[in-house]
Amino acid sequence: MTVRTVAMLTAGGLAPCLSSAVGGLIERYSEVAPDVRIIAYLGGYAGLLRGEWVEVTPEVRENAHLLHLRGGSPIGNSRVKLTNVADCVKRGLVQEGQDPLHVAAEQLTKDGVDVLHTIGGDDTNTTAADLAAYLHDNDYELTVVGLPKTIDNDVVPIRQSLGAWTAAEQGSIYAQNIIAEHSSNPRMLIVHEVMGRNCGWLTAETARRYHAWVAEQQFVEGFGNDPRCWDVHAVFVPEEHIDIAAEAERLKAIMDEIGCVNIFLSEGAGVAEVVEELKAAGQEVPVDPFGHVQLDKVNPGAWFAKQFGEKLQAEKTMVQKSGYFSRSAAANDEDLALIAQCTSLAVDSALAGVSGVVGHDEEQGDTLRAIEFPRIQGHKKFDVTVPWFRELKDSLGQA
């Protein structure tokens, strides 16, 4: 196929890969197909529906390498589900009676787009799948190539999503300061709430990296710098049942001995219990356009802090959330290497007319390829049986 115009958009929440992925796509096209026109829709699918875009100028191409140094997205994000017609109408993105998929298809046609790159998580790419299916069924000639962005690392069947390694590293850095607060009060309980709605990978990997950092530090022995006070004492993820009574007994013994307890908690852990408590109290459970419980409003960290604070007889309880700190960082070296691999293949696939989401396909020998859209799903569970996680839990004395 002949590619004349390429469009891109970033969508969903932020991750430490968006700016770099945009930069990588621009660099790759400039290298192998310099005559291809590139535009970027502003604000994700909202910008597509509104027809709001900017041209990638020669100056932007020349300076695209600078995008690898930044977090956030240079073209803006939004959370829009093209099949949620009511939400699109409510937000003024389409008129009453319009089909957002049709509006998007017509806008792409109007703009002369031959290839659309979507950079986002499972919601972004399942929305891209809906769009790709609509385009195919209605005889629109367009190739859609996605890139997997999610700090949760929970896209099926992709081995490693872009930005997740950086987010874990940044969560560890965040904890290195926050957990110093254990010395601010006797019997201190610190809950480090990490992003992860249905998948505990990010919490586990953040805890692993932080635990390794503590092991590398030097402390002044016998002078209020007990390394046990700095370490992780419990890691809770959605994939494992939390026996609050048993864990409280174990953690109280630690509190009695060293005067503090540090918990790493996935924001999705125990949400079912929190939601049931809200419903029992007659309160409304807030959800987003994709039907997900709005975790920032439900506040599971505060709920767990209350449960454990009372049982551990904590004098002070602190809940700290590293999510926005972590997801807004620039990509680290690990992710930059992965982004370079994926953006290169994304461009090659687009020029060959092959649609899909680029990633290492766990169901096909971890081969880096454009994975078919119908196979893309969200909410991949973290495998709690992996050796490194079991070793971490064992080292903490946590069953």
C-alpha positions as CSV (number, residue, x, y, z in Angstrom):
1,M,0.0,0.0,0.0
2,T,1.0,3.6,-0.5
3,V,1.2,5.6,2.7
4,R,0.9,9.4,2.3
5,T,-0.3,10.5,5.7
6,V,0.2,9.0,9.1
7,A,-1.6,10.1,12.2
8,M,-0.9,9.4,15.9
9,L,-2.6,9.8,19.2
10,T,-1.9,9.1,22.8
11,A,-4.7,8.1,25.2
12,G,-5.6,7.0,28.7
13,G,-3.6,7.8,31.7
14,L,0.1,8.9,31.5
15,A,3.0,6.4,31.4
16,P,6.8,7.0,31.2
17,C,6.8,6.2,27.5
18,L,4.3,8.4,25.7
19,S,6.7,11.2,24.8
20,S,9.4,8.8,23.8
21,A,7.1,6.7,21.7
22,V,5.9,9.8,19.8
23,G,9.5,10.8,19.3
24,G,10.5,7.3,18.2
25,L,7.7,7.1,15.6
26,I,8.7,10.5,14.2
27,E,12.4,9.5,14.0
28,R,11.6,6.1,12.4
29,Y,9.4,7.6,9.7
30,S,11.9,10.4,9.1
31,E,14.6,7.7,8.6
32,V,12.8,5.2,6.3
33,A,9.9,7.2,4.8
34,P,10.8,10.9,5.0
35,D,8.2,12.0,2.5
36,V,5.3,10.6,4.6
37,R,3.2,13.4,6.2
38,I,2.7,13.1,9.9
39,I,-0.1,14.7,12.0
40,A,-0.9,14.2,15.7
41,Y,-4.5,14.4,17.1
42,L,-4.6,16.5,20.3
43,G,-6.0,15.0,23.4
44,G,-6.4,11.4,22.3
45,Y,-9.7,10.2,20.8
46,A,-11.3,13.4,21.9
47,G,-9.1,15.3,19.4
48,L,-9.9,12.8,16.7
49,L,-13.6,13.2,17.2
50,R,-13.2,17.0,17.2
51,G,-10.8,17.1,14.3
52,E,-8.1,18.8,16.3
53,W,-4.6,18.0,15.2
54,V,-1.2,19.5,14.6
55,E,1.3,18.9,11.8
56,V,4.7,17.4,12.5
57,T,6.9,20.0,10.9
58,P,10.5,19.7,9.7
59,E,11.6,21.5,12.9
60,V,9.8,18.9,15.1
61,R,11.4,16.1,13.1
62,E,14.8,17.6,13.6
63,N,14.3,17.8,17.4
64,A,12.3,14.6,17.9
65,H,15.2,13.1,19.9
66,L,14.4,15.6,22.7
67,L,11.1,13.9,23.3
68,H,12.9,10.9,24.8
69,L,14.0,13.2,27.7
70,R,10.5,14.1,28.8
71,G,7.6,12.5,30.7
72,G,3.9,13.1,29.9
73,S,2.6,13.4,26.4
74,P,3.5,16.2,24.0
75,I,0.1,15.8,22.2
76,G,-2.2,15.3,25.2
77,N,-4.4,12.4,26.5
78,S,-8.0,11.8,27.3
79,R,-10.1,8.8,28.3
80,V,-12.7,8.2,25.6
81,K,-14.5,5.0,24.6
82,L,-15.8,5.3,21.1
83,T,-18.5,2.7,21.7
84,N,-19.8,4.6,24.8
85,V,-22.1,6.8,22.8
86,A,-23.9,8.3,25.8
87,D,-20.6,9.5,27.3
88,C,-19.4,10.9,24.0
89,V,-22.6,12.9,23.6
90,K,-22.6,14.0,27.2
91,R,-19.0,15.4,26.8
92,G,-19.9,17.2,23.6
93,L,-17.6,15.0,21.4
94,V,-20.5,14.0,19.1
95,Q,-24.0,15.1,18.5
96,E,-27.1,13.2,19.6
97,G,-27.8,10.5,17.1
98,Q,-24.2,10.3,15.9
99,D,-22.1,7.1,16.1
100,P,-18.6,8.1,17.5
101,L,-17.0,5.3,15.4
102,H,-18.5,6.7,12.3
103,V,-17.5,10.3,13.2
104,A,-13.9,9.1,13.8
105,A,-13.8,7.2,10.5
106,E,-15.1,10.2,8.6
107,Q,-12.6,12.5,10.3
108,L,-9.7,10.2,9.4
109,T,-11.0,10.1,5.8
110,K,-11.3,13.9,5.7
111,D,-7.8,14.2,6.9
112,G,-6.5,11.8,4.3
113,V,-5.0,9.4,6.9
114,D,-3.7,6.1,5.7
115,V,-2.2,4.9,9.0
116,L,-3.3,5.6,12.6
117,H,-0.9,4.9,15.5
118,T,-2.6,4.6,18.9
119,I,-0.4,4.7,21.9
120,G,-2.1,3.6,25.1
121,G,-3.2,0.9,27.4
122,D,-5.7,-1.9,27.2
123,D,-8.7,0.6,27.0
124,T,-6.9,2.6,24.3
125,N,-6.1,-0.4,22.2
126,T,-9.4,-2.2,22.7
127,T,-11.0,1.1,21.5
128,A,-8.5,1.0,18.6
129,A,-9.7,-2.6,17.9
130,D,-13.3,-1.4,17.8
131,L,-12.3,1.4,15.4
132,A,-10.3,-1.0,13.2
133,A,-13.2,-3.5,13.1
134,Y,-15.6,-0.7,12.1
135,L,-13.2,0.6,9.4
136,H,-12.8,-2.9,8.0
137,D,-16.6,-3.6,8.0
138,N,-17.4,-0.3,6.4
139,D,-14.7,-0.4,3.6
140,Y,-12.5,2.3,4.9
141,E,-8.9,1.7,3.8
142,L,-6.8,2.4,6.9
143,T,-4.1,0.6,8.8
144,V,-4.2,0.9,12.6
145,V,-1.0,0.1,14.6
146,G,-1.0,0.4,18.4
147,L,1.7,0.6,21.0
148,P,1.1,-0.9,24.4
149,K,1.3,1.7,27.2
150,T,0.4,0.8,30.7
151,I,2.4,0.9,34.0
152,D,0.3,-2.0,35.2
153,N,1.9,-4.3,32.6
154,D,-1.5,-6.0,32.2
155,V,-2.1,-6.2,28.4
156,V,-2.8,-9.7,27.1
157,P,-0.8,-11.3,25.4
158,I,2.0,-8.7,25.6
159,R,5.0,-9.7,27.8
160,Q,6.1,-6.2,28.7
161,S,4.2,-2.9,28.1
162,L,6.0,0.3,27.6
163,G,6.7,2.5,30.6
164,A,6.1,-0.2,33.3
165,W,9.8,-0.7,34.2
166,T,10.3,3.0,34.6
167,A,7.2,3.4,36.8
168,A,8.5,0.6,39.1
169,E,11.9,2.3,39.4
170,Q,10.3,5.7,40.1
171,G,8.0,4.1,42.7
172,S,11.1,2.8,44.5
173,I,12.7,6.3,44.4
174,Y,9.5,7.7,45.8
175,A,9.5,5.2,48.7
176,Q,13.2,6.0,49.5
177,N,12.1,9.4,50.7
178,I,8.6,8.6,52.0
179,I,9.7,5.7,54.2
180,A,12.1,8.0,56.0
181,E,8.9,9.2,57.7
182,H,9.0,6.0,59.9
183,S,11.2,8.1,62.2
184,S,8.7,10.9,62.5
185,N,6.5,9.2,65.1
186,P,6.6,6.1,67.4
187,R,4.5,3.2,66.2
188,M,4.3,4.5,62.7
189,L,2.3,2.8,59.9
190,I,3.1,3.8,56.4
191,V,1.0,2.5,53.5
192,H,2.6,3.0,50.1
193,E,-0.3,2.8,47.6
194,V,0.9,1.9,44.1
195,M,-1.2,2.0,41.0
196,G,-2.6,-1.3,39.7
197,R,-6.4,-1.7,39.3
198,N,-6.5,-5.5,38.5
199,C,-2.9,-6.4,38.3
200,G,-0.3,-6.4,41.0
201,W,2.8,-6.5,38.8
202,L,3.7,-2.8,39.4
203,T,3.3,-3.1,43.2
204,A,5.4,-6.3,43.3
205,E,8.1,-4.9,41.0
206,T,8.2,-1.6,42.9
207,A,8.6,-3.5,46.2
208,R,11.3,-5.7,44.7
209,R,13.3,-2.8,43.5
210,Y,12.9,-0.9,46.8
211,H,13.8,-4.0,48.9
212,A,16.9,-4.4,46.8
213,W,17.8,-0.7,47.3
214,V,17.6,-1.1,51.1
215,A,19.9,-4.2,50.9
216,E,22.5,-2.0,49.2
217,Q,22.5,0.8,51.7
218,Q,24.9,1.3,54.6
219,F,23.5,2.3,58.0
220,V,25.1,3.5,61.3
221,E,24.6,0.5,63.5
222,G,23.0,1.1,66.8
223,F,22.2,4.7,66.1
224,G,18.5,4.8,65.1
225,N,19.2,3.5,61.6
226,D,17.9,0.0,61.9
227,P,17.6,-1.2,58.2
228,R,14.5,-3.2,59.2
229,C,12.7,0.1,59.7
230,W,13.5,1.1,56.2
231,D,12.4,-2.2,54.6
232,V,9.1,-3.5,53.2
233,H,7.1,-5.5,55.7
234,A,4.2,-6.6,53.5
235,V,3.2,-6.5,49.8
236,F,-0.5,-6.8,48.9
237,V,-1.7,-7.4,45.4
238,P,-5.2,-8.1,43.9
239,E,-4.3,-11.6,42.8
240,E,-3.9,-12.8,46.4
241,H,-6.4,-13.0,49.2
242,I,-5.5,-10.8,52.1
243,D,-6.1,-12.4,55.5
244,I,-6.3,-9.2,57.5
245,A,-6.4,-10.9,60.9
246,A,-3.4,-13.1,60.3
247,E,-1.4,-10.3,58.7
248,A,-2.3,-7.9,61.4
249,E,-1.0,-10.4,64.0
250,R,2.3,-10.8,62.1
251,L,2.7,-7.1,61.5
252,K,1.9,-6.2,65.1
253,A,4.8,-8.3,66.2
254,I,7.1,-6.2,63.9
255,M,5.5,-3.0,65.1
256,D,6.1,-4.0,68.8
257,E,9.8,-4.8,68.0
258,I,10.9,-2.0,65.8
259,G,8.2,0.7,66.1
260,C,7.1,0.9,62.5
261,V,5.5,-1.1,59.7
262,N,5.8,-0.3,55.9
263,I,3.2,-1.8,53.6
264,F,3.3,-1.7,49.8
265,L,-0.3,-1.9,48.6
266,S,-1.7,-2.3,45.1
267,E,-4.6,0.2,44.7
268,G,-6.8,-2.7,43.4
269,A,-6.2,-5.0,46.3
270,G,-9.3,-5.4,48.4
271,V,-11.4,-3.1,46.2
272,A,-14.3,-5.6,46.3
273,E,-14.5,-5.3,50.1
274,V,-14.4,-1.5,49.9
275,V,-17.1,-1.3,47.3
276,E,-19.3,-3.7,49.3
277,E,-18.9,-1.4,52.3
278,L,-19.8,1.6,50.3
279,K,-22.9,-0.1,48.9
280,A,-23.9,-1.3,52.3
281,A,-23.8,2.3,53.5
282,G,-26.0,3.4,50.7
283,Q,-23.2,5.3,48.9
284,E,-22.8,5.5,45.2
285,V,-19.7,3.8,43.7
286,P,-18.2,6.2,41.1
287,V,-17.1,4.7,37.8
288,D,-15.3,6.1,34.7
289,P,-16.5,6.0,31.0
290,F,-15.1,2.4,30.7
291,G,-17.1,1.3,33.7
292,H,-14.1,1.0,36.0
293,V,-14.4,1.9,39.7
294,Q,-12.7,5.3,40.2
295,L,-10.1,4.2,42.7
296,D,-9.0,7.7,43.6
297,K,-12.5,8.4,44.9
298,V,-13.0,5.0,46.6
299,N,-9.5,5.4,48.3
300,P,-8.6,1.8,49.1
301,G,-5.3,2.9,50.7
302,A,-7.2,4.8,53.4
303,W,-9.5,1.8,54.0
304,F,-6.5,-0.6,54.5
305,A,-4.7,2.0,56.7
306,K,-7.8,2.1,58.9
307,Q,-8.0,-1.7,59.2
308,F,-4.4,-2.2,60.0
309,G,-3.9,1.0,62.0
310,E,-6.3,-0.1,64.6
311,K,-5.1,-3.7,64.8
312,L,-1.4,-2.7,65.0
313,Q,-2.1,0.0,67.6
314,A,-0.3,2.6,65.4
315,E,0.0,6.0,66.9
316,K,0.2,7.6,63.5
317,T,-0.8,6.3,60.1
318,M,0.3,7.7,56.7
319,V,-1.0,6.8,53.2
320,Q,1.2,7.9,50.4
321,K,0.5,7.3,46.7
322,S,3.3,7.2,44.2
323,G,1.2,6.7,41.1
324,Y,1.2,10.2,39.6
325,F,4.9,10.7,40.5
326,S,5.8,7.4,38.8
327,R,3.7,7.6,35.7
328,S,4.8,11.1,34.8
329,A,8.5,10.3,34.6
330,A,10.7,10.2,31.5
331,A,11.5,6.7,30.3
332,N,14.5,5.0,31.8
333,D,17.2,3.1,29.8
334,E,15.3,-0.2,30.0
335,D,12.2,1.3,28.5
336,L,14.0,3.5,26.0
337,A,15.5,0.3,24.5
338,L,12.0,-1.4,24.4
339,I,10.4,1.7,22.9
340,A,13.0,1.8,20.2
341,Q,12.3,-1.8,19.3
342,C,8.6,-1.3,19.3
343,T,8.4,2.0,17.4
344,S,10.7,0.6,14.7
345,L,8.5,-2.4,14.1
346,A,5.3,-0.3,14.4
347,V,6.5,1.9,11.5
348,D,7.6,-1.1,9.4
349,S,4.2,-2.8,10.0
350,A,2.3,0.4,9.1
351,L,4.2,0.7,5.8
352,A,3.5,-2.9,5.1
353,G,-0.2,-2.4,5.8
354,V,-0.2,-4.8,8.8
355,S,-2.6,-3.7,11.6
356,G,-2.2,-4.8,15.3
357,V,-0.6,-3.9,18.6
358,V,3.2,-4.2,18.6
359,G,4.7,-6.1,21.5
360,H,6.4,-9.4,22.5
361,D,3.7,-12.0,22.0
362,E,3.7,-14.3,25.0
363,E,1.5,-16.8,23.1
364,Q,3.9,-17.0,20.2
365,G,7.2,-17.5,21.8
366,D,7.7,-13.9,22.9
367,T,8.2,-12.9,19.3
368,L,8.1,-9.1,18.7
369,R,5.2,-8.6,16.2
370,A,2.0,-6.7,15.4
371,I,-0.4,-8.7,17.5
372,E,-3.9,-9.0,16.0
373,F,-6.4,-6.6,17.6
374,P,-9.0,-9.3,18.5
375,R,-6.4,-11.0,20.7
376,I,-5.8,-7.8,22.8
377,Q,-7.3,-7.8,26.2
378,G,-6.9,-5.9,29.4
379,H,-6.6,-7.0,33.0
380,K,-3.9,-9.6,32.6
381,K,-3.2,-11.1,36.1
382,F,0.2,-10.9,37.7
383,D,1.6,-14.4,38.2
384,V,2.2,-14.5,41.9
385,T,4.0,-17.8,41.5
386,V,7.0,-16.3,39.7
387,P,10.2,-17.1,41.6
388,W,11.3,-13.6,42.2
389,F,8.0,-12.7,43.9
390,R,8.0,-15.8,46.1
391,E,11.6,-15.0,47.1
392,L,10.6,-11.4,48.0
393,K,7.6,-12.6,50.1
394,D,9.8,-15.2,51.8
395,S,12.4,-12.6,52.6
396,L,9.7,-10.5,54.3
397,G,8.4,-13.4,56.2
398,Q,5.0,-13.0,54.5
399,A,3.1,-16.1,53.5
